[in-house]
């Protein structure tokens, strides 16, 4: 799974810049799985019949949950970066 490249000169430096919510969810599902995601962010769309479509719909309407998912994604990127030489 690719990690976002280092920011180009003149860019915002935001690691989430250009990363869609759908991409975040797909990468986290592959890396963590729905069960782990549901333990870390307690929302029904991760624990009760989880799907990317239902999660996208919920997260786009719920700013507090989206913020937690974005933080979880950044944490996942840091952990993956430590594992990859």
C-alpha positions as CSV (number, residue, x, y, z in Angstrom):
1,X,0.0,0.0,0.0
2,X,1.5,3.3,-1.0
3,X,2.1,6.1,1.5
4,X,1.6,9.7,0.5
5,X,4.8,11.2,-0.9
6,X,6.7,13.8,0.9
7,X,5.2,17.2,0.3
8,X,6.5,19.1,-2.7
9,X,8.1,22.5,-2.3
10,X,5.4,25.1,-2.0
11,X,2.7,22.6,-0.9
12,X,0.8,22.8,2.3
13,X,2.7,20.0,4.0
14,X,-0.6,18.5,5.1
15,X,-0.3,14.7,4.9
16,X,-4.0,14.4,4.2
17,X,-3.8,16.8,1.2
18,X,-5.1,15.0,-1.9
19,X,-6.1,11.9,0.1
20,X,-9.8,11.1,-0.3
21,X,-11.9,9.8,2.6
22,X,-12.6,6.7,0.5
23,X,-8.9,6.0,0.1
24,X,-8.3,6.4,3.8
25,X,-11.1,4.0,4.6
26,X,-9.9,1.4,2.1
27,X,-6.3,1.6,3.3
28,X,-7.4,1.3,7.0
29,X,-9.7,-1.6,6.3
30,X,-6.8,-3.4,4.6
31,X,-4.3,-2.6,7.4
32,X,-6.5,-2.7,10.5
33,X,-9.7,-4.4,9.6
34,X,-13.2,-3.3,10.5
35,X,-13.1,-4.8,14.0
36,X,-10.0,-2.9,15.0
37,X,-11.3,0.3,13.5
38,X,-14.6,-0.2,15.4
39,X,-12.6,-0.6,18.7
40,X,-10.6,2.6,18.1
41,X,-13.5,4.8,16.8
42,X,-16.8,3.6,18.3
43,X,-19.3,4.2,15.5
44,X,-21.9,1.7,14.2
45,X,-20.8,2.0,10.6
46,X,-17.6,0.2,11.6
47,X,-19.2,-2.4,13.8
48,X,-22.6,-3.3,12.5
49,X,-22.6,-4.6,8.9
50,X,-19.6,-2.4,8.0
51,X,-19.1,-1.1,4.5
52,X,-17.1,1.6,2.8
53,X,-20.3,3.1,1.4
54,X,-22.1,3.4,4.7
55,X,-19.0,4.7,6.4
56,X,-18.5,7.4,3.8
57,X,-22.1,8.5,4.1
58,X,-21.8,8.7,7.9
59,X,-18.4,10.3,8.0
60,X,-19.2,13.0,5.5
61,X,-22.1,14.1,7.7
62,X,-20.4,13.8,11.1
63,X,-17.4,16.1,11.6
64,X,-16.3,14.7,15.0
65,X,-16.2,11.1,13.7
66,X,-14.3,12.2,10.5
67,X,-11.7,14.0,12.7
68,X,-11.2,10.8,14.7
69,X,-10.9,8.7,11.5
70,X,-8.4,11.1,10.0
71,X,-6.3,11.0,13.2
72,X,-6.4,7.2,13.1
73,X,-5.3,7.3,9.4
74,X,-2.3,9.5,10.3
75,X,-1.4,7.2,13.2
76,X,-1.6,4.2,10.8
77,X,0.8,6.0,8.3
78,X,3.3,6.7,11.1
79,X,3.2,3.0,12.2
80,X,3.6,1.8,8.6
81,X,6.5,4.2,8.0
82,X,8.3,2.8,11.1
83,X,7.9,-0.8,9.8
84,X,9.1,0.0,6.2
85,X,12.8,0.5,6.0
